[in-house]
Amino acid sequence: MSMCSIGHSVRQGAITTAPDTAYDDAAFTLMPAVAEVLTIEVKTNLLAPARPDSS
């Protein structure tokens, strides 16, 4: 599955996954070893389409 749409812009889900994973990893450092972390809500405000080959 490609992370780009038909118009060659990067899918929002691909952009949001990286910070969400970082939040989870940071939360694990504060929790007991047997705890689990679950994202309740993530909001990303995009300013413009992200193009994989734009400079």
C-alpha positions in Angstrom: 0.0 0.0 0.0 1.3 3.4 -1.0 1.5 6.3 1.4 0.6 8.7 -1.5 -2.8 9.4 -2.9 -3.7 9.6 -6.6 -2.6 13.3 -6.7 0.8 12.3 -5.3 0.2 13.9 -1.9 1.2 12.2 1.3 -1.8 10.7 3.2 -2.7 12.3 6.4 -2.5 9.0 8.3 1.1 8.6 7.3 1.9 12.0 8.7 0.0 11.5 12.0 1.5 8.1 12.7 5.0 9.3 13.5 4.0 11.8 16.3 1.4 9.4 17.7 4.1 6.7 18.0 6.4 9.2 19.7 3.6 10.1 22.2 3.1 6.5 23.0 6.8 5.9 23.5 7.1 8.9 25.8 4.1 7.8 27.8 5.7 4.3 28.3 8.6 6.0 30.0 6.3 7.3 32.7 4.2 4.2 33.2 4.8 1.0 35.2 6.3 -1.9 33.2 3.0 -3.8 33.1 0.9 -0.8 31.9 -0.5 -0.4 28.4 -0.9 2.9 26.5 -3.9 3.7 24.3 -4.3 6.9 22.2 -7.8 8.3 22.9 -7.7 11.2 20.4 -5.2 12.6 18.0 -5.8 15.8 16.0 -3.5 17.1 13.2 -4.0 20.4 11.6 -2.5 20.4 8.1 -1.6 23.7 6.5 -1.1 22.6 2.9 -0.9 19.3 0.9 2.4 17.5 1.6 4.1 16.4 -1.6 6.9 13.8 -1.3 9.1 15.4 -3.9 8.7 19.1 -3.1 11.7 21.2 -2.1 
